[in-house]
Every structure is written in structure tokens, then in C-alpha cells.
Amino acid sequence: MKKVPRIVLYIAALVLLGFGVFVFFKYLKISRIRCESQFGPCSESVETKLGELQGYGILETFTRVNKTLKEDRRISEYSVRYIIPNTLSVYVIEKKSVIALGKQGTDRFVILDKDYKVIGIEKSTFLPIVNVSSSEGIDFGLGSDIPSSLLFAAKIGKEMFMVYGVKLSVVYNDRVEVKLTNGPKVIFPLGGEIDVLMGSLNLILSRLNNASGEIRIGEVDLRYKNPVIR
């Protein structure tokens, strides 16, 4: 009987190995997708999207995960790694969220990044919130711009959180209201120079503190050239 050349055996072994690897990756089901970001756990919307991709073969899951992450506007970079036997580990760099728009009576929060672009829609959030009580809606799509009145209110909300730690602002048709912790309600216009408005508020509060030791007024209205204290 003629002996089979060794090279043929090597080729046959490689073919079988390759076929085995192909079958393994094609039919192995991914039962878990683990996601982390630079802030810790991934955001709720990202976790939800990835959770819907579990249960497919590894190759199909890789394709779907890459497509999903690439299209997500809140993600700037990402990596995907396979962990034996049936897990994908995802690490993402998320754009920084700065504030959320909410609407009373709904469980929808529109998440804005540092450029005040819509980068996500969430059912809950730990971000400072601008509650929209005006006639404006908050049905904005991802990547869209928000109206100028809400943009101004979002900037005011961000500044009040950074300076005074207040997490809730309310925007009406003609004003933005913010209640300071252990302090007065502050009323802002829906336009103007934010640095000037914040400077005026800081000056008023510092003078009131210096004069009495505690703030006993109920309201500071910054909508006028000369602020009104009530």
C-alpha cells in the first residue's frame, strides 16, 4: 500500500482544523455581553442595545455589536473582546453627558453632551435636570439641536449645578426658575449673557450674606436691567 505523503496529511489536518474553527465560531452562541465605560457601567441605553444582541452566533454577534456601537452617538471609541466560552467583553469611551431635559408627566430624559447635542434618551438619570414646563416638547432625535430657549435653559441649569450644586431647574415660556438650597428662588430670562447673569446673582447673594449672615429673601428676579429682590 502506497504511503500518503506527509505534506498531504499536514494539509488535511489544517483543512479539518480550519473547518472546525469555522463551525465553532459560526454556531457558538454568545449568552452574555459585558459592557464597561470609563465611568464604570455603561449607560442604560447602551446596556439595553447590547442585551438585545445576546443569543446569536459569535461571528454574527461581533458584526451586530460593532454596527451598534459605531452608530451610537454617545460613544467615541470602543473595543470588543471574546472571552471563552460564550462572553463578549465590551469597553467604550462615552462622550461626557452634562445635563438632561425632562418633561413633567413623562419618564423620558433627553441627555445632552458638552456641546448640548442630544446623545441619548433615558428613563432615569443622575444628571442635573431642566424640567420643561413650557409649551416646548422634548421629542428630539439623537444628534439633533435643541431650540434656543431650551439651549439657554440647559446652560443656566449646568452653571447653577456647577456653582451652587442645584440639580433641578424649571423652564417656562418666559423664564427659568431655580430654587437654591436654603436660599431664594432665582428667576432668569430666556436669553442674555450667562456670565453677566451669574455674576449678578453671585454679587447679590454675597452682599446679602455679608449684611445679615443668612439669606432671608424669597426671590431674586434677574429678568430686568436692575435685578428685583423680593
Secondary structure, DSSP 8 states (H G I E B T S, - for coil): -----HHHHHHHHHHHHHHHHHHHHHH-B--EEEEEETTEE--HHHHHHHHTTTTSBHHHHHHHHHHHHHH-TTEEEEEEEEETTTEEEEEEEE--EEEEEEETT---EEEEETT--EEEEES--SS-EEEE-SS------TT----HHHHHHHHHHHHHHHHH---EEEE-SS-EEEE-TTS-EEEE-SSS-HHHHHHHHHHHHHHHHHHHSS---SEEE-SSSS-EE-
